Amino acid sequence: MSTNKTAQNSTQNNSNVHITFIGGGNMGRALISGLLASGFKPNQISVVESNTATALKLHEDFGVQRIAALEQIALDFSKNNVLVMAIKPQDFNVVAKGLASKLKHASAPGPLILSIAAGIRLKDMSRWLDHTRCVRAMPNTPALIGKGITGLFADAAVNQSDRALAEAICNAVGQAVWVSEEKLMDAVTAVSGSGPAYVFAFLEAMQSAGEKLGLDAKTARKLAYATLEGATQLAHNSDEHAGVLRERVTSKGGTTAVALDVMKQQGWHEILEKAIDAASQRGKAMGDELGQD
């Protein structure tokens, strides 16, 4: 399906949706830009942002409604409302408790809550908001250029229509995957949420190695970045396991084999697995800490 037709379908299917962003930082901005590109209209989006300069910039760039403070939110319950919690995890508790009274309406369902705050669990989110129509999301920073991937989890209180809407919002900045258990969100955080940093560290090392071998910084950077991008696209376009692709590049006794032998001797595979496991454990600990109140 063409991009234009996809955008038209998005507009038709979600024409009664109104999305209010709680927080207009980098990820909120990326989502707003992606939603508008996918067919949502500026009048379907509001942003609660206390930083005047940030709020003004969002309004100027996208035409969305500015709301200066939580107290000024007035939900139109004739709409299918979505609140995207694009705030720091440590602020979630206070903000959620401040929102709780605004989510209730005598004859209409409360809004769908989509949280992109790392580590905040559904049970704590629901408790602070006094609300069960909640979805937990873990995007990553490539969302800033429309290349993100988001892990999603919701419990039985969220129906298929709400799941589809949450997924559509996240797909506006890349793609999304659902996990079957909330504890797996810690793995999502460790693999893809933190993952860009591992890739950047790898790029740093490749460029540094090139420079030490005599390449100038500009050339070493270009070689490293283009190699990573090309190899990733090659893997994406192949049905083969990455291990098979690796073997195809590796001639016995050649330069690649020697390099991979050194990496194996240094235990790089195990190091990366341990690093990702440590990130997952830290994600679990953060959830425990953030949910104490």
Backbone bond lengths (Angstrom), bond angles and torsions (degrees), N, CA, C in turn:
res aa  C-N    CA-C-N  psi(-1)  N-CA   C-N-CA  omega(-1)  CA-C   N-CA-C  phi
1 M - - - 1.472 - - 1.517 109.75 -
2 S 1.299 118.08 138.96 1.458 121.18 -178.67 1.518 110.79 -70.54
3 T 1.361 114.99 160.17 1.458 120.26 179.13 1.514 111.28 -61.25
4 N 1.341 117.45 -39.93 1.461 120.71 -179.51 1.524 112.16 -63.73
5 K 1.359 115.35 -42.95 1.464 118.69 179.01 1.522 110.94 -66.26
6 T 1.355 116.46 -38.04 1.460 119.85 177.54 1.513 110.73 -62.01
7 A 1.333 116.52 -43.49 1.458 121.31 178.48 1.520 111.02 -63.02
8 Q 1.352 117.15 -41.69 1.458 120.79 179.12 1.522 111.05 -62.87
9 N 1.336 116.42 -43.06 1.467 120.23 178.94 1.513 111.24 -64.36
10 S 1.341 116.24 -39.42 1.454 120.27 178.18 1.520 110.62 -61.21
11 T 1.314 116.34 -43.57 1.456 121.00 179.85 1.523 111.13 -64.07
12 Q 1.349 116.59 -44.56 1.459 120.77 -179.05 1.527 111.78 -65.77
13 N 1.328 116.52 -45.77 1.458 120.91 -176.29 1.520 112.41 -70.04
14 N 1.329 117.26 -29.43 1.461 121.16 -174.44 1.526 112.65 -118.74
15 S 1.319 116.44 27.98 1.465 120.20 -175.59 1.527 112.49 -65.77
16 N 1.339 117.59 -22.90 1.463 120.43 179.49 1.526 112.31 -98.14
17 V 1.327 116.75 8.87 1.460 121.14 -179.84 1.522 110.41 -87.12
18 H 1.322 116.32 136.18 1.464 120.52 169.45 1.523 108.12 -123.94
19 I 1.332 115.83 127.78 1.459 121.97 -176.55 1.521 109.48 -110.13
20 T 1.325 115.53 124.51 1.460 121.37 176.32 1.521 108.55 -111.76
21 F 1.315 115.60 119.72 1.457 120.70 177.77 1.522 109.61 -89.23
22 I 1.316 115.90 127.35 1.453 120.68 172.70 1.529 105.70 -96.59
23 G 1.312 115.37 92.79 1.457 121.39 -174.72 1.516 110.75 111.26
24 G 1.332 115.71 129.49 1.461 120.73 -177.04 1.518 112.69 -121.17
25 G 1.348 116.43 36.52 1.461 120.88 178.66 1.516 111.96 -75.01
26 N 1.326 116.69 -160.78 1.459 121.18 -173.54 1.529 113.34 -58.00
27 M 1.337 116.91 -45.71 1.457 118.93 -177.66 1.525 111.14 -72.04
28 G 1.310 116.70 -38.58 1.461 119.51 175.55 1.513 111.36 -61.40
29 R 1.325 115.70 -43.08 1.464 120.76 178.48 1.529 111.05 -61.90
30 A 1.334 116.24 -42.97 1.463 120.42 179.48 1.526 111.02 -61.55
31 L 1.321 116.69 -42.96 1.463 120.56 179.81 1.526 111.25 -65.87
32 I 1.311 116.98 -41.47 1.469 120.08 178.48 1.525 110.48 -60.99
33 S 1.319 116.41 -47.07 1.463 120.78 178.91 1.526 111.20 -59.70
34 G 1.338 116.48 -43.81 1.457 120.69 -179.89 1.517 112.53 -66.40
35 L 1.324 117.02 -40.26 1.463 120.83 179.62 1.528 111.44 -63.79
36 L 1.313 116.53 -42.53 1.468 119.80 178.37 1.524 110.90 -64.66
37 A 1.333 116.16 -38.36 1.465 120.06 178.23 1.523 111.96 -68.08
38 S 1.337 116.51 -26.33 1.463 120.32 -178.12 1.522 113.10 -89.49
39 G 1.342 117.32 -0.27 1.453 119.30 173.97 1.507 116.85 121.80
40 F 1.330 118.77 -9.33 1.459 120.10 175.47 1.524 109.34 -70.34
41 K 1.329 115.43 153.99 1.462 121.48 -178.95 1.533 110.14 -101.48
42 P 1.324 117.87 151.31 1.473 120.16 179.56 1.524 113.44 -54.69
43 N 1.356 117.17 -34.26 1.463 118.55 -178.74 1.529 113.18 -74.84
44 Q 1.340 116.81 -2.03 1.463 121.19 175.42 1.527 112.13 -94.18
45 I 1.328 116.74 0.78 1.459 120.53 -173.42 1.523 111.01 -130.38
46 S 1.323 115.39 131.93 1.463 122.40 173.93 1.523 108.10 -125.55
47 V 1.324 116.06 156.49 1.465 121.02 -179.82 1.523 109.68 -134.83
48 V 1.325 114.93 124.27 1.463 119.85 171.96 1.522 106.80 -91.88
49 E 1.320 116.49 112.26 1.469 120.85 -176.95 1.523 108.85 -146.66
50 S 1.337 115.73 117.52 1.464 120.39 -176.55 1.517 113.08 -77.87
51 N 1.342 116.81 -21.79 1.463 119.89 177.29 1.526 108.68 -76.45
52 T 1.300 116.05 111.94 1.473 121.49 -173.09 1.528 111.96 -59.90
53 A 1.325 116.47 -43.26 1.463 119.97 -177.91 1.531 111.09 -64.91
54 T 1.326 116.60 -42.43 1.468 120.67 178.86 1.519 111.02 -64.70
55 A 1.336 115.77 -44.34 1.466 120.41 -179.91 1.522 111.65 -62.98
56 L 1.329 116.15 -42.60 1.466 120.86 -179.44 1.519 110.73 -65.14
57 K 1.328 116.84 -40.00 1.454 121.20 179.94 1.527 110.53 -64.34
58 L 1.332 117.63 -41.16 1.460 121.29 177.76 1.529 110.84 -62.60
59 H 1.321 115.89 -41.74 1.465 120.12 179.26 1.530 110.98 -66.15
60 E 1.313 116.13 -43.15 1.468 120.27 -179.22 1.529 111.80 -65.96
61 D 1.328 115.87 -40.71 1.465 120.04 -175.80 1.522 113.13 -78.30
62 F 1.344 116.53 -34.77 1.465 119.44 -171.16 1.523 114.96 -122.41
63 G 1.317 117.68 -12.85 1.463 120.05 179.89 1.508 114.72 76.67
64 V 1.327 117.93 14.73 1.462 120.95 -178.41 1.527 110.42 -80.85
65 Q 1.329 115.22 158.46 1.455 120.76 -178.39 1.523 110.66 -74.20
66 R 1.319 116.44 136.64 1.462 121.58 177.34 1.528 109.44 -96.92
67 I 1.329 115.18 136.58 1.465 121.81 173.17 1.516 106.42 -127.20
68 A 1.318 117.35 122.46 1.465 121.45 -170.41 1.520 113.65 -76.14
69 A 1.350 117.71 -28.99 1.465 119.76 -175.37 1.525 110.36 -152.60
70 L 1.323 115.55 159.02 1.467 120.86 179.59 1.523 111.44 -56.19
71 E 1.317 116.13 -37.11 1.461 120.77 -176.82 1.526 112.27 -61.10
72 Q 1.316 116.93 -21.73 1.464 121.23 -176.16 1.532 112.98 -91.50
73 I 1.317 117.75 -1.82 1.463 120.12 178.24 1.522 109.79 -67.77
74 A 1.318 116.26 130.06 1.466 121.63 175.76 1.531 106.64 -135.30
75 L 1.321 116.41 95.60 1.463 120.47 -175.96 1.518 111.39 -71.34
76 D 1.314 115.83 136.60 1.456 122.38 173.84 1.525 107.14 -90.19
77 F 1.322 117.05 103.78 1.461 120.60 -173.21 1.522 113.36 -77.70
78 S 1.337 116.94 2.79 1.469 119.21 169.83 1.531 110.11 -80.19
79 K 1.326 116.12 -10.70 1.458 122.60 179.60 1.531 110.10 -99.35
80 N 1.332 114.60 160.57 1.459 120.48 170.16 1.529 105.92 -87.30
81 N 1.314 116.04 97.55 1.458 121.24 -172.24 1.519 112.64 -84.80
82 V 1.325 114.90 140.81 1.460 122.40 172.08 1.520 107.65 -126.62
83 L 1.324 116.89 131.69 1.456 121.59 172.50 1.519 107.90 -110.54
84 V 1.325 116.38 119.37 1.468 121.27 177.90 1.523 107.89 -98.20
85 M 1.322 115.25 114.76 1.459 120.81 -178.33 1.526 108.98 -85.92
86 A 1.333 115.43 88.80 1.465 121.97 -177.22 1.523 109.53 -103.63
87 I 1.336 115.19 58.29 1.463 121.49 -175.15 1.523 109.87 -125.08
88 K 1.320 115.78 168.73 1.459 120.81 178.36 1.521 109.83 -67.72
89 P 1.340 117.61 141.92 1.469 120.23 -178.79 1.527 113.12 -55.14
90 Q 1.321 117.05 -37.95 1.461 119.94 -177.63 1.525 113.10 -70.16
91 D 1.337 116.80 -14.68 1.469 121.03 178.15 1.532 112.16 -95.85
92 F 1.328 116.27 -8.93 1.466 120.21 -169.52 1.519 112.28 -61.49
93 N 1.314 117.42 -45.80 1.463 122.38 -176.13 1.529 111.23 -54.23
94 V 1.328 115.72 -54.69 1.469 120.58 -176.33 1.524 111.03 -64.67
95 V 1.334 116.62 -44.13 1.467 120.55 -179.11 1.528 110.69 -63.93
96 A 1.331 116.27 -43.58 1.466 120.26 -178.94 1.527 111.53 -62.20
97 K 1.302 117.02 -43.01 1.468 120.24 179.38 1.530 110.70 -65.71
98 G 1.330 115.87 -32.23 1.459 119.61 177.08 1.520 112.93 -71.85
99 L 1.335 116.05 -24.66 1.467 121.14 -179.43 1.523 113.21 -87.11
100 A 1.313 117.30 -23.68 1.466 122.12 -168.18 1.527 113.73 -49.17
101 S 1.307 117.63 -45.38 1.470 120.64 -176.01 1.524 112.69 -68.77
102 K 1.332 117.39 -21.43 1.465 121.63 -176.99 1.526 113.02 -86.41
103 L 1.334 117.02 -5.90 1.460 120.38 -175.68 1.522 113.24 -90.31
104 K 1.330 116.96 -10.52 1.462 120.60 -172.65 1.527 111.58 -97.93
105 H 1.336 113.87 142.19 1.464 120.39 176.82 1.519 106.96 -148.71
106 A 1.321 115.95 140.05 1.465 120.59 -173.15 1.520 113.30 -61.88
107 S 1.335 118.08 -39.11 1.458 119.70 -171.77 1.526 114.09 -121.32
108 A 1.334 117.99 10.29 1.470 120.37 -178.93 1.525 109.25 -136.45
109 P 1.327 116.19 148.63 1.466 117.99 177.64 1.517 111.01 -68.04
110 G 1.301 116.17 148.87 1.455 119.94 176.66 1.511 110.00 -68.98
111 P 1.316 116.90 170.59 1.460 120.51 -176.23 1.518 113.25 -69.60
112 L 1.314 114.95 159.51 1.455 121.45 169.76 1.520 106.88 -78.65
113 I 1.324 116.25 128.54 1.457 121.21 178.24 1.521 108.18 -101.06
114 L 1.324 116.32 124.34 1.461 122.23 176.27 1.522 107.03 -117.26
115 S 1.325 116.31 110.20 1.458 120.72 -177.68 1.521 110.82 -100.33
116 I 1.339 116.12 128.70 1.463 120.66 173.51 1.528 110.11 -111.50
117 A 1.333 116.25 19.36 1.461 121.62 178.54 1.523 109.71 -83.66
118 A 1.305 117.01 118.97 1.468 121.83 -175.99 1.531 111.45 -61.16
119 G 1.332 115.32 135.00 1.462 121.08 171.91 1.517 116.11 86.57
120 I 1.327 118.98 -12.00 1.464 120.85 -178.35 1.522 109.21 -81.92
121 R 1.332 116.37 116.71 1.462 121.43 -176.46 1.519 111.47 -84.29
122 L 1.326 114.51 156.68 1.465 120.10 -177.07 1.525 112.27 -59.25
123 K 1.331 116.87 -42.05 1.467 118.73 -176.83 1.527 111.28 -63.06
124 D 1.326 116.97 -36.71 1.467 120.52 178.94 1.528 110.84 -75.10
125 M 1.328 115.66 -42.07 1.459 120.87 175.97 1.531 110.21 -56.20
126 S 1.332 115.65 -49.58 1.468 120.79 -178.25 1.522 111.65 -64.64
127 R 1.318 116.07 -37.12 1.467 120.26 -179.15 1.525 110.99 -66.97
128 W 1.324 117.00 -45.92 1.466 120.55 -178.53 1.518 112.02 -69.65
129 L 1.332 116.63 -36.25 1.462 120.81 -178.71 1.525 112.35 -86.02
130 D 1.345 116.12 -14.78 1.466 122.21 -171.74 1.525 109.33 53.61
131 H 1.340 114.82 52.24 1.457 121.72 -169.00 1.523 108.32 -156.90
132 T 1.343 117.32 140.82 1.467 119.50 -176.22 1.531 114.50 -113.65
133 R 1.313 117.86 -7.83 1.470 120.76 -178.53 1.535 108.43 -84.03
134 C 1.333 115.75 72.55 1.452 121.84 -170.32 1.528 111.94 -129.36
135 V 1.321 115.33 143.35 1.466 122.63 175.47 1.520 107.76 -128.10
136 R 1.313 114.45 136.12 1.463 120.14 177.40 1.529 109.32 -101.52
137 A 1.331 116.60 133.56 1.467 121.35 -177.92 1.516 110.56 -130.80
138 M 1.332 116.23 146.58 1.457 122.04 174.88 1.516 108.74 -129.82
139 P 1.343 117.82 93.39 1.463 120.77 176.72 1.526 109.93 -84.19
140 N 1.324 116.29 177.57 1.469 119.26 172.32 1.525 110.20 -133.65
141 T 1.323 116.00 169.51 1.466 120.07 -169.11 1.534 115.67 -64.95
142 P 1.337 121.63 -24.55 1.466 117.78 173.81 1.530 113.75 -59.80
143 A 1.333 116.85 -10.61 1.466 120.39 172.38 1.522 110.67 -58.16
144 L 1.326 117.32 -25.28 1.459 121.06 -178.75 1.524 111.98 -64.06
145 I 1.342 116.89 -20.83 1.470 120.35 176.67 1.535 110.63 -119.51
146 G 1.340 116.64 20.87 1.459 120.63 177.42 1.514 114.72 75.52
147 K 1.348 117.30 17.22 1.459 121.53 -177.94 1.531 111.57 -119.51
148 G 1.306 116.32 25.54 1.454 119.73 -177.27 1.514 113.04 -80.11
149 I 1.321 114.66 167.50 1.459 120.90 168.36 1.518 107.05 -134.76
150 T 1.328 115.68 136.52 1.454 122.24 -173.57 1.517 110.08 -122.05
151 G 1.322 115.89 130.96 1.460 120.95 171.09 1.517 109.12 -89.27
152 L 1.337 117.04 138.46 1.466 122.15 -176.95 1.520 111.19 -127.59
153 F 1.332 115.05 145.21 1.465 120.05 172.48 1.522 109.09 -146.51
154 A 1.328 115.47 139.81 1.463 122.00 173.84 1.520 108.19 -145.52
155 D 1.331 116.70 154.60 1.459 118.90 177.15 1.522 110.29 -96.91
156 A 1.330 115.83 -170.39 1.464 121.15 -172.61 1.529 113.46 -66.16
157 A 1.331 117.78 -15.73 1.468 120.42 -179.83 1.524 112.13 -71.78
158 V 1.331 116.86 -12.73 1.472 121.45 -178.23 1.524 108.68 -105.05
159 N 1.339 116.37 120.19 1.466 120.21 -175.57 1.531 111.64 -81.62
160 Q 1.315 115.21 176.81 1.460 120.25 -175.46 1.521 112.37 -64.75
161 S 1.310 116.66 -35.13 1.466 120.37 178.88 1.524 111.11 -64.06
162 D 1.328 115.62 -43.12 1.464 119.83 178.09 1.527 111.29 -66.31
163 R 1.328 115.90 -37.64 1.465 119.43 177.91 1.527 110.41 -62.59
164 A 1.321 115.20 -42.60 1.465 119.85 179.61 1.526 110.93 -63.61
165 L 1.334 116.91 -38.39 1.463 120.69 179.68 1.528 110.65 -67.97
166 A 1.325 117.00 -44.13 1.466 120.62 177.93 1.522 110.74 -60.80
167 E 1.333 115.70 -41.31 1.463 120.13 179.75 1.526 111.07 -66.12
168 A 1.330 116.29 -39.81 1.464 120.25 179.31 1.529 111.18 -61.98
169 I 1.315 116.79 -39.68 1.465 120.74 178.65 1.523 110.34 -63.74
170 C 1.327 116.78 -45.04 1.471 120.32 -179.48 1.524 111.84 -70.61
171 N 1.320 116.80 -34.31 1.466 120.29 178.63 1.522 112.40 -66.57
172 A 1.325 116.79 -16.33 1.466 120.17 178.79 1.525 111.90 -65.53
173 V 1.335 116.91 -16.91 1.477 120.13 178.75 1.529 111.31 -121.50
174 G 1.323 116.78 23.24 1.468 119.68 178.69 1.511 111.40 147.35
175 Q 1.321 116.21 -117.71 1.455 121.38 179.00 1.523 109.54 -143.03
176 A 1.325 115.70 169.13 1.461 119.80 -176.31 1.522 110.45 -140.57
177 V 1.330 115.28 152.33 1.462 122.04 174.76 1.527 108.22 -133.36
178 W 1.328 115.72 145.50 1.464 121.32 176.53 1.521 109.99 -98.99
179 V 1.323 116.25 143.51 1.463 120.55 172.34 1.519 108.63 -111.96
180 S 1.331 115.50 152.88 1.463 121.05 -171.79 1.525 113.77 -85.44
181 E 1.338 117.13 -19.84 1.459 121.61 -179.91 1.516 109.42 -134.01
182 E 1.324 116.03 143.26 1.458 118.36 -176.41 1.523 112.59 -64.66
183 K 1.333 117.61 -31.39 1.462 119.07 -179.43 1.532 111.36 -60.98
184 L 1.327 117.34 -22.84 1.459 120.84 178.96 1.525 112.14 -72.84
185 M 1.334 117.82 -12.29 1.461 120.07 175.87 1.529 110.98 -65.80
186 D 1.340 117.04 -26.25 1.459 119.72 175.06 1.526 110.19 -66.96
187 A 1.332 116.29 -36.68 1.470 120.16 176.66 1.522 110.60 -68.98
188 V 1.336 116.84 -40.17 1.467 120.72 176.99 1.531 109.72 -59.51
189 T 1.325 115.58 -45.91 1.461 120.44 179.46 1.524 110.65 -59.06
190 A 1.332 116.43 -42.92 1.464 120.90 -176.88 1.517 112.55 -70.92
191 V 1.343 117.17 -38.13 1.466 120.55 -176.03 1.527 111.88 -82.77
192 S 1.325 117.47 -55.59 1.467 119.72 -174.16 1.521 113.98 -102.73
193 G 1.333 117.35 -33.97 1.461 119.05 178.91 1.519 111.66 -63.38
194 S 1.323 116.23 -49.86 1.463 121.98 177.28 1.524 112.32 -87.36
195 G 1.319 116.70 -14.90 1.456 122.67 -172.71 1.520 116.64 -52.10
196 P 1.348 118.80 -41.16 1.462 117.85 179.09 1.527 113.41 -54.71
197 A 1.333 117.17 -33.84 1.465 119.77 179.45 1.524 111.10 -65.80
198 Y 1.344 116.87 -36.52 1.468 118.94 177.90 1.533 109.67 -64.37
199 V 1.325 115.10 -41.29 1.467 119.51 -179.83 1.530 110.55 -65.18
200 F 1.331 117.12 -41.62 1.458 120.23 179.12 1.527 110.44 -63.35
201 A 1.353 116.75 -38.69 1.460 120.75 177.90 1.535 110.50 -63.96
202 F 1.338 116.19 -38.91 1.459 121.01 177.99 1.529 110.49 -64.39
203 L 1.329 115.95 -42.30 1.465 120.46 177.60 1.531 111.45 -63.13
204 E 1.330 115.60 -41.10 1.465 119.65 176.27 1.528 110.87 -56.52
205 A 1.336 114.93 -46.24 1.466 119.81 -177.42 1.522 111.66 -66.17
206 M 1.336 117.46 -41.76 1.462 120.53 178.82 1.517 111.44 -63.18
207 Q 1.328 116.34 -44.57 1.463 119.59 -180.00 1.525 110.28 -64.78
208 S 1.329 116.53 -44.24 1.460 120.83 -179.94 1.524 111.29 -59.95
209 A 1.339 116.28 -42.67 1.461 120.19 179.47 1.521 111.04 -62.89
210 G 1.323 116.25 -40.43 1.458 120.32 178.19 1.517 112.47 -62.61
211 E 1.328 115.31 -41.31 1.458 119.99 179.53 1.527 111.10 -65.68
212 K 1.333 116.64 -39.08 1.460 120.30 179.87 1.534 111.48 -66.77
213 L 1.336 115.50 -23.20 1.458 119.70 177.64 1.534 112.26 -88.24
214 G 1.340 116.21 2.75 1.447 119.95 173.92 1.514 116.55 111.12
215 L 1.328 118.30 -6.94 1.459 119.82 178.68 1.521 110.25 -73.57
216 D 1.339 116.91 146.38 1.458 118.39 173.43 1.525 109.04 -72.16
217 A 1.331 116.14 160.23 1.466 121.35 -172.87 1.527 112.40 -59.20
218 K 1.330 116.58 -41.27 1.465 120.21 -178.29 1.525 111.08 -63.91
219 T 1.315 117.02 -43.64 1.464 120.86 -178.96 1.527 110.73 -69.53
220 A 1.329 116.62 -42.52 1.470 120.48 179.81 1.527 110.52 -61.92
221 R 1.325 115.81 -41.88 1.473 120.33 178.29 1.527 110.65 -62.35
222 K 1.327 116.19 -47.20 1.463 119.60 -177.52 1.522 111.38 -62.47
223 L 1.321 117.04 -42.86 1.461 121.06 178.89 1.529 111.48 -62.75
224 A 1.337 116.21 -45.04 1.466 120.25 -177.91 1.529 111.47 -66.17
225 Y 1.340 116.61 -49.19 1.460 120.62 -175.34 1.528 111.28 -66.22
226 A 1.330 116.37 -44.24 1.467 119.29 -178.93 1.526 111.39 -67.35
227 T 1.328 116.68 -34.71 1.462 120.11 178.21 1.523 110.86 -64.78
228 L 1.328 116.44 -44.95 1.462 119.63 179.37 1.527 111.08 -63.97
229 E 1.319 116.26 -45.68 1.465 120.07 -179.77 1.527 110.99 -61.77
230 G 1.332 116.56 -46.00 1.460 120.49 -178.70 1.514 112.64 -65.33
231 A 1.338 116.53 -42.82 1.460 120.30 179.98 1.524 111.22 -65.18
232 T 1.325 116.44 -38.43 1.469 120.39 178.83 1.521 110.59 -65.10
233 Q 1.322 117.19 -43.69 1.463 120.24 179.01 1.524 111.14 -65.86
234 L 1.336 116.25 -38.28 1.460 120.01 177.09 1.526 110.41 -61.14
235 A 1.317 116.92 -43.55 1.467 121.10 178.74 1.526 111.06 -65.26
236 H 1.346 115.84 -41.70 1.470 120.35 178.79 1.530 111.44 -60.28
237 N 1.307 116.00 -38.06 1.471 120.83 -175.47 1.520 113.42 -86.59
238 S 1.321 116.74 2.95 1.462 121.29 -179.57 1.517 110.45 -112.98
239 D 1.324 116.42 147.01 1.459 121.48 174.57 1.524 111.58 -87.92
240 E 1.319 116.51 -4.70 1.458 121.50 -177.78 1.530 111.18 -77.55
241 H 1.329 116.07 150.98 1.459 121.74 173.14 1.524 108.64 -65.12
242 A 1.333 116.59 148.97 1.461 120.47 -179.92 1.532 111.80 -57.13
243 G 1.326 115.82 -33.48 1.459 119.20 178.55 1.519 112.62 -62.83
244 V 1.326 117.02 -36.24 1.467 121.03 178.00 1.520 109.77 -67.64
245 L 1.320 116.93 -42.31 1.458 120.72 178.33 1.533 110.70 -62.95
246 R 1.331 115.48 -39.51 1.465 119.37 177.79 1.523 111.01 -61.43
247 E 1.323 115.90 -43.99 1.465 119.68 -178.87 1.526 111.71 -62.95
248 R 1.324 116.75 -33.64 1.460 120.41 -179.17 1.519 113.06 -68.48
249 V 1.322 115.96 -25.84 1.459 119.99 179.10 1.536 111.13 -86.10
250 T 1.320 115.74 -13.87 1.458 120.91 -170.45 1.524 111.82 -101.92
251 S 1.320 116.26 104.09 1.470 121.52 175.64 1.526 109.23 -86.90
252 K 1.304 116.44 137.54 1.462 121.08 -178.49 1.524 110.13 -58.97
253 G 1.329 116.11 126.19 1.452 121.58 178.69 1.509 114.88 77.97
254 G 1.342 117.28 3.51 1.458 121.06 -178.18 1.519 113.20 -89.22
255 T 1.328 115.31 -174.50 1.471 120.69 -177.34 1.528 112.60 -64.33
256 T 1.324 116.40 -40.81 1.461 120.14 -178.73 1.525 110.68 -65.42
257 A 1.336 116.35 -41.69 1.462 120.90 179.67 1.523 111.37 -61.16
258 V 1.329 116.40 -42.02 1.466 120.60 179.35 1.529 110.37 -63.51
259 A 1.325 116.13 -44.06 1.466 120.00 -179.57 1.529 111.18 -63.44
260 L 1.325 116.53 -45.17 1.464 120.29 -179.77 1.517 111.94 -65.74
261 D 1.343 117.18 -32.45 1.467 120.59 176.94 1.526 110.70 -62.99
262 V 1.337 116.39 -41.82 1.466 120.08 177.93 1.529 110.18 -62.98
263 M 1.336 116.88 -44.05 1.469 120.71 179.66 1.520 110.83 -62.19
264 K 1.337 115.75 -38.95 1.463 119.99 178.79 1.518 111.03 -66.07
265 Q 1.340 116.40 -43.12 1.459 120.89 179.54 1.529 111.54 -61.33
266 Q 1.319 115.34 -34.02 1.469 120.20 179.85 1.533 112.41 -81.37
267 G 1.327 115.56 -5.49 1.470 119.40 177.48 1.507 114.03 70.42
268 W 1.353 117.05 34.49 1.462 119.61 -174.65 1.530 112.48 -61.68
269 H 1.352 116.41 -35.55 1.463 120.19 -179.49 1.525 110.34 -63.62
270 E 1.315 115.78 -46.78 1.465 120.94 179.35 1.528 111.19 -66.33
271 I 1.346 115.36 -37.48 1.472 119.40 178.47 1.530 110.59 -60.62
272 L 1.329 116.33 -44.93 1.456 119.83 -179.07 1.531 110.80 -66.26
273 E 1.327 117.05 -40.90 1.466 120.09 177.98 1.524 110.99 -61.51
274 K 1.340 115.92 -42.16 1.470 120.16 179.03 1.521 110.81 -65.89
275 A 1.325 116.01 -38.66 1.465 120.17 179.54 1.523 110.74 -63.50
276 I 1.321 116.89 -44.80 1.460 120.77 -179.02 1.521 110.58 -68.23
277 D 1.331 116.45 -37.06 1.465 119.66 176.05 1.526 110.42 -63.89
278 A 1.338 117.01 -41.05 1.465 120.31 178.36 1.527 110.58 -62.14
279 A 1.335 116.90 -39.99 1.463 120.63 177.93 1.521 110.89 -63.69
280 S 1.335 116.33 -40.30 1.460 120.37 178.73 1.528 111.36 -64.22
281 Q 1.337 116.04 -43.41 1.467 120.08 178.82 1.521 111.03 -63.96
282 R 1.328 116.11 -37.93 1.459 119.45 178.07 1.529 110.68 -66.92
283 G 1.334 116.37 -36.55 1.463 119.97 176.53 1.516 111.40 -61.36
284 K 1.329 116.20 -41.91 1.468 120.60 177.65 1.520 110.59 -63.32
285 A 1.338 116.44 -44.26 1.459 120.45 179.75 1.527 111.26 -63.13
286 M 1.340 116.67 -39.54 1.464 120.20 177.71 1.521 111.14 -61.87
287 G 1.342 115.75 -40.92 1.458 119.44 177.48 1.508 111.73 -61.06
288 D 1.343 116.81 -40.60 1.458 121.58 177.64 1.524 110.91 -63.10
289 E 1.344 115.32 -44.97 1.459 120.36 -177.79 1.529 112.13 -67.16
290 L 1.327 116.40 -45.28 1.462 120.80 -176.46 1.522 112.67 -69.03
291 G 1.333 116.17 -25.86 1.460 119.76 -176.65 1.518 115.15 -93.21
292 Q 1.312 117.59 9.94 1.474 120.28 -174.96 1.515 113.44 -68.68
293 D 1.333 117.53 -34.12 1.480 119.85 -176.12 1.526 109.83 -81.80
